[in-house]
């Protein structure tokens, strides 16, 4: 009985107090934070600060496991839900990762999803698979430019389709997306979402290479992929993709007023049919 009320801290610095002591191999501690989580353990673990609190922020000082039915491992292997959750935390809060991938700078995870249990419930309700595809957790295909991972902004997207809508600008050359210089002429290539580049033709100007080469091929590839996956895609994702447009800010060096005029001339920037 003299052990009841004894206080120590676990390795994450969270105070815990013994509230039950049957014997040295069977005690109950209560963590002295706002959650008041209780854990059955041993007195040795208590003394060695080896008692785990599911509300300790163990993943990059942000993510925590939470108290609920969703597990992180099955038969020794991390579940898909846990791997997606941890990868999301890494992208936003691992400084080394954000330095290597600047597009994730200033991205955050909503507070609700700091708790793995909350994310896993959303995952259970929203995850789907497509044969032969890796499924990406995407935060900005529904809301352009979005920097927050949350239930309202995220959706699972087949990776090959997601890559089609990830545009890499020619920052050094200043040329439009998909356009490269070849002497005095220009040629266009377009990714097919499978790490392959498709040749789209050679042209006299960068604008022609973009409008007559890259853009129609991008439309064709995207339309085929969307239609092939239509039966799998969530309605909100399908509706967004079929109305997707190449935005003017993605065109780089092409004058925006010329872009507006050329939309009519080339007729290539209308939503998918």
URUR-V297259 format. One record per pair of residues at least 24 apart in sequence whose C-alpha atoms are under 6 Angstrom apart, sorted by the first residue. I is the first residue (numbers start at 1). J is the second residue. Records with the same first field share a line. If there is no record, write none. Layout:
I = J + J
This chain:
9 = 49
10 = 49 + 50 + 51
11 = 49
63 = 114
64 = 115
65 = 115 + 116
66 = 115 + 117
70 = 117
81 = 120
107 = 147 + 148
108 = 148
109 = 148 + 149
110 = 149 + 150
133 = 158
134 = 158 + 159
135 = 159
160 = 193 + 194
161 = 193
163 = 193
164 = 193
174 = 253
175 = 253
176 = 251 + 252
178 = 214
188 = 213 + 214
190 = 214
242 = 272
243 = 271 + 272
244 = 271
245 = 271
